Amino acid sequence: MARLATISPVLVTTALIAWTTLVYRLTTYGSWEAYPAVLALPLMLICHGSLIVTKKPRYWFAVYALGHLLVFIPIWFYSLALISKDSL
């Protein structure tokens, strides 16, 4: 169970990529399918925050969070642009 908690932010990213792949061809401007993608960022931040607070050593979980954010943010913006049919 501890391993699942550790990889939960990566699972959120994987779910975002899967969701984008499934729905981006079927969406229109302003469609509801963008809302799950919008919720991916707060969910991922909560996962990383809980890891930093509850696990030891905190330094490595903070480094993990920073590295994952550097990868996640461009993926998140690209997914939002694809799903919402809006350029950022």
C-alpha positions in Angstrom: 0.0 0.0 0.0 2.9 2.4 0.7 4.2 1.8 -2.8 0.8 2.7 -4.3 0.8 6.0 -2.3 4.3 6.8 -3.6 3.4 6.3 -7.2 -0.1 7.9 -7.0 1.0 11.3 -8.6 2.4 9.3 -11.6 -0.9 7.4 -11.7 -2.8 10.8 -11.9 -0.5 11.8 -14.8 -1.1 8.5 -16.5 -4.9 8.9 -16.1 -4.7 12.4 -17.5 -2.9 11.2 -20.6 -5.3 8.3 -21.0 -8.3 10.6 -20.6 -6.9 13.1 -23.2 -6.2 10.3 -25.6 -9.8 8.9 -25.3 -11.7 12.2 -25.6 -9.8 14.8 -27.5 -11.2 13.8 -30.9 -14.8 13.9 -29.6 -14.8 17.2 -27.8 -15.9 20.7 -28.9 -15.0 24.1 -27.6 -16.4 24.4 -24.0 -17.3 20.8 -23.5 -17.5 19.2 -20.1 -14.6 16.7 -20.9 -12.1 19.4 -19.9 -13.2 19.4 -16.2 -11.5 16.1 -15.2 -8.3 17.4 -16.8 -8.6 20.6 -14.8 -9.0 18.6 -11.6 -5.8 16.6 -12.3 -3.5 19.4 -11.1 -5.1 19.9 -7.6 -5.3 16.1 -7.2 -1.6 15.7 -8.1 -0.6 18.5 -5.7 -2.6 16.9 -2.9 -0.9 13.6 -3.6 2.6 15.2 -3.5 1.7 17.2 -0.4 0.5 14.2 1.5 3.7 12.3 0.6 5.9 15.2 1.8 4.0 15.5 5.0 3.6 11.8 5.9 6.7 10.1 4.5 10.3 10.3 5.6 12.9 11.5 4.4 10.9 14.6 3.3 13.8 15.9 1.2 13.6 13.2 -1.4 9.8 13.4 -1.7 10.1 17.2 -2.2 12.7 16.5 -5.0 10.3 13.9 -6.5 7.5 16.5 -6.4 9.6 19.1 -8.1 10.8 16.8 -10.8 7.3 15.5 -11.4 5.9 19.0 -11.6 8.4 19.9 -14.2 7.2 17.0 -16.4 3.5 17.3 -15.5 2.8 21.0 -16.2 3.6 20.9 -19.9 1.6 17.7 -20.3 -1.3 19.3 -18.4 -1.4 22.4 -20.5 -1.2 20.4 -23.7 -4.0 18.1 -22.6 -6.2 21.1 -21.7 -5.5 22.7 -25.1 -6.3 19.4 -26.9 -9.5 18.7 -25.0 -10.9 22.2 -24.9 -9.9 23.1 -28.5 -8.5 26.3 -27.1 -5.0 27.6 -27.7 -3.1 28.7 -24.6 
